[in-house]
Amino acid sequence: MTIRVLIIDDSATMRAVLAARLSGNPDIQVIGLACNAAEGRQLIKELEPDVVTLDIEMPGMNGLDFLDKIMTLRPMPVIIVSGLTQNGSDATARALALGAVDCYCKTDYAGSAMQDGGKLAGMVRQAAQIKPRRRAAEVQQMAAPVRAASAGRGLGTTKLIAIGSSTGGVEALQVLLRNFPEDCPPAMIVQHVDARFAPAIARTLNQVSPATVVLAEPDMPLKRGHVYLAPGDDRHLMVGGVGHLHAKLRPGEPISGHRPSVDALFMSVAQRLGADAIGILLTGMGADGAKGLLAMSQAGALTIAQDEASCTVFGMPRVAISLGAAQVVAPIGRIAHHAFG
């Protein structure tokens, strides 16, 4: 089956470069090129593409506003094409929170117009497998915010919350963390994302979370009321220490196909903390985190998986559920309620 792609970018050069990088693939067809949001909107109606690549910085309606309309009115897989300035990175993080499925750097393999090592084509193939769900903003209406006075398990004996996510994860994390209490136990997150965008994602999540969201650093002490996001580079994020917990960032081979790996985090939590932890596995493609969540469950931890209806991709949670790893399966807007009571 041929994947039909629409490219929206105000730069004629970039439209040509992106088209060249996709057109050499027999399973991908570039069906249209648009120079702004208005033209893009019209071509979406006329051509009904399978995947859209979208520039963020465009004249008239910018890419973020246009993405917001797409994901509200006509959800479809969108890959954001972004620069690596801080403004570009922040905008990309916001786009992922709005429901974009991936981000592609304009500077990747800039020396070759025709080739990028197949990176963009791979993103398009993955995006084509996704059926976008309703927007997180709609899910939030079902959420039950947890107050600091809650006496649930997550505010009592729990010493750590471990969270894993991949495709669609930034959007899901935004909903989840919005419902965390300000004095939550320390939480650690492995989100599969390009390391270049991880700092911006931490800043974006921190804007909506009552708890403080920061990028994890080597041997950083884990404190209540703080959430630690993996940097996304070639290091696994794990928990270290016994009485005084700290973040461990260690190099190593990919685990379950990823580095950092959700399984690496969950396994370390199962070994260190046993029943004194909560594991949460969110939307994502593949199986990373499923075995680790099972290990946490067998060690006595409370384990929660996001349900299919609220997932962008019901891959990682589905595998975990099939293994019997998830004690609770819940929509994203209710996960904090199950964790904190």
ChimeraX attribute file (.defattr): number of C-alpha atoms within 10 A of each C-alpha:
attribute: neighborCount
match mode: 1-to-1
recipient: residues
	/A:1	6
	/A:2	12
	/A:3	19
	/A:4	19
	/A:5	25
	/A:6	24
	/A:7	26
	/A:8	29
	/A:9	26
	/A:10	19
	/A:11	15
	/A:12	12
	/A:13	11
	/A:14	17
	/A:15	19
	/A:16	15
	/A:17	17
	/A:18	24
	/A:19	21
	/A:20	15
	/A:21	19
	/A:22	23
	/A:23	15
	/A:24	14
	/A:25	13
	/A:26	10
	/A:27	13
	/A:28	17
	/A:29	18
	/A:30	18
	/A:31	16
	/A:32	18
	/A:33	21
	/A:34	21
	/A:35	17
	/A:36	22
	/A:37	23
	/A:38	12
	/A:39	12
	/A:40	21
	/A:41	15
	/A:42	12
	/A:43	19
	/A:44	19
	/A:45	10
	/A:46	9
	/A:47	13
	/A:48	15
	/A:49	21
	/A:50	23
	/A:51	25
	/A:52	25
	/A:53	24
	/A:54	29
	/A:55	28
	/A:56	24
	/A:57	20
	/A:58	17
	/A:59	12
	/A:60	9
	/A:61	14
	/A:62	15
	/A:63	24
	/A:64	22
	/A:65	13
	/A:66	18
	/A:67	26
	/A:68	17
	/A:69	14
	/A:70	19
	/A:71	20
	/A:72	18
	/A:73	11
	/A:74	13
	/A:75	18
	/A:76	25
	/A:77	25
	/A:78	28
	/A:79	25
	/A:80	27
	/A:81	25
	/A:82	21
	/A:83	20
	/A:84	15
	/A:85	9
	/A:86	13
	/A:87	13
	/A:88	18
	/A:89	21
	/A:90	20
	/A:91	23
	/A:92	31
	/A:93	26
	/A:94	20
	/A:95	26
	/A:96	26
	/A:97	23
	/A:98	25
	/A:99	30
	/A:100	31
	/A:101	27
	/A:102	25
	/A:103	24
	/A:104	19
	/A:105	19
	/A:106	16
	/A:107	11
	/A:108	15
	/A:109	13
	/A:110	12
	/A:111	9
	/A:112	11
	/A:113	15
	/A:114	18
	/A:115	18
	/A:116	16
	/A:117	12
	/A:118	14
	/A:119	14
	/A:120	22
	/A:121	19
	/A:122	12
	/A:123	16
	/A:124	25
	/A:125	16
	/A:126	16
	/A:127	24
	/A:128	20
	/A:129	14
	/A:130	20
	/A:131	14
	/A:132	21
	/A:133	18
	/A:134	18
	/A:135	20
	/A:136	24
	/A:137	14
	/A:138	11
	/A:139	16
	/A:140	19
	/A:141	9
	/A:142	12
	/A:143	19
	/A:144	13
	/A:145	17
	/A:146	22
	/A:147	16
	/A:148	15
	/A:149	10
	/A:150	14
	/A:151	12
	/A:152	16
	/A:153	16
	/A:154	26
	/A:155	19
	/A:156	13
	/A:157	12
	/A:158	21
	/A:159	21
	/A:160	24
	/A:161	24
	/A:162	27
	/A:163	26
	/A:164	30
	/A:165	27
	/A:166	25
	/A:167	29
	/A:168	29
	/A:169	26
	/A:170	29
	/A:171	26
	/A:172	30
	/A:173	24
	/A:174	24
	/A:175	25
	/A:176	25
	/A:177	23
	/A:178	23
	/A:179	25
	/A:180	26
	/A:181	22
	/A:182	19
	/A:183	17
	/A:184	26
	/A:185	25
	/A:186	23
	/A:187	23
	/A:188	29
	/A:189	25
	/A:190	29
	/A:191	26
	/A:192	26
	/A:193	21
	/A:194	14
	/A:195	14
	/A:196	15
	/A:197	21
	/A:198	23
	/A:199	20
	/A:200	21
	/A:201	30
	/A:202	23
	/A:203	17
	/A:204	21
	/A:205	27
	/A:206	19
	/A:207	14
	/A:208	18
	/A:209	22
	/A:210	20
	/A:211	24
	/A:212	22
	/A:213	24
	/A:214	20
	/A:215	19
	/A:216	24
	/A:217	16
	/A:218	11
	/A:219	14
	/A:220	15
	/A:221	16
	/A:222	23
	/A:223	19
	/A:224	16
	/A:225	18
	/A:226	21
	/A:227	29
	/A:228	24
	/A:229	23
	/A:230	30
	/A:231	28
	/A:232	24
	/A:233	17
	/A:234	17
	/A:235	19
	/A:236	25
	/A:237	32
	/A:238	26
	/A:239	26
	/A:240	20
	/A:241	14
	/A:242	9
	/A:243	7
	/A:244	9
	/A:245	19
	/A:246	20
	/A:247	20
	/A:248	22
	/A:249	22
	/A:250	13
	/A:251	13
	/A:252	11
	/A:253	13
	/A:254	14
	/A:255	15
	/A:256	17
	/A:257	11
	/A:258	17
	/A:259	22
	/A:260	29
	/A:261	28
	/A:262	33
	/A:263	27
	/A:264	23
	/A:265	26
	/A:266	33
	/A:267	21
	/A:268	20
	/A:269	29
	/A:270	26
	/A:271	13
	/A:272	18
	/A:273	22
	/A:274	19
	/A:275	19
	/A:276	21
	/A:277	27
	/A:278	30
	/A:279	31
	/A:280	25
	/A:281	31
	/A:282	34
	/A:283	29
	/A:284	25
	/A:285	20
	/A:286	18
	/A:287	18
	/A:288	27
	/A:289	32
	/A:290	29
	/A:291	22
	/A:292	25
	/A:293	38
	/A:294	25
	/A:295	23
	/A:296	29
	/A:297	23
	/A:298	15
	/A:299	19
	/A:300	16
	/A:301	23
	/A:302	26
	/A:303	26
	/A:304	27
	/A:305	29
	/A:306	28
	/A:307	20
	/A:308	19
	/A:309	13
	/A:310	21
	/A:311	26
	/A:312	26
	/A:313	26
	/A:314	22
	/A:315	20
	/A:316	27
	/A:317	33
	/A:318	25
	/A:319	19
	/A:320	24
	/A:321	20
	/A:322	10
	/A:323	13
	/A:324	14
	/A:325	25
	/A:326	26
	/A:327	16
	/A:328	16
	/A:329	20
	/A:330	18
	/A:331	20
	/A:332	28
	/A:333	25
	/A:334	21
	/A:335	26
	/A:336	25
	/A:337	20
	/A:338	17
	/A:339	22
	/A:340	22
	/A:341	14
